[in-house]
Amino acid sequence: MADAVFRDAQRLTDHARSCGADVRLEIYGVDSHDFHLFWSFVPEAARALQDVADYLTEHRSRRP
């Protein structure tokens, strides 16, 4: 992957996981870091936003 911050994202994910955080790194096949702003016409953007909503819903339901 040629993304300039991909390795940093991997390191952050690994570090958070090693500290016990429930973390997930999702990679989408688009060339822009702000692609989610175009959710109405970029299918990957709509899926990314839905993935975030699903993740938050899943974790909120785990709260005591």
N, C-alpha and C positions, 0 to 999 in steps of 0.2 A: 504494500500500500504506500502510495507516494504522499499522503497527507502529512503536512508539516507537524501536526500535533497528535498524530495517531499514537506514536510511542509514549508520549506524555499521558495520553488517555489510558493506555494499557498499564503504565506504571501506577497511575492514580487508582485504577480499578484494583490492581493487585495489592496495593498498600491498604486500601480500604477493606478489602476482603481479609487480609492478614490481621486486621484490627477487629475483625468480627462483624463487619458491616455486611448486610445483605445487599449486594451491589450487582448490577448487570450492565455490561457495555454492549450497546447495540450499534451495529455498523450498517449503514444504508448506502446503496449504490448510487449516490448523487455526488456532485462536485462542489457543493456549497454548504457551508456550516449553518446557513440560515434558511435552508430549504423548507423547514416546517412552516415558514410564513406563507408558503404557496400551497397550502393544504387543499385549496379548492380546485386546483388543476394539476397537481403533482401527486400521483397515487402514493408514492413512497412517503410523502409528507403527511398525508392523511393517516397512513398506517403508523407512522412514527408517533403522531399525537395520540392515536388510539392505544398504542403500546404503553405510552406514559400513563394514560388514564387507567389502563388495566393494572399496571404495576402499582399505582397509588391506591386503587380500590382494593387490590389484594393485600397490601400492607396495612391499610387502614382497618380491614376486617380482622387483622391479627392483634390489634391493640387490646389490652385488657379493659 
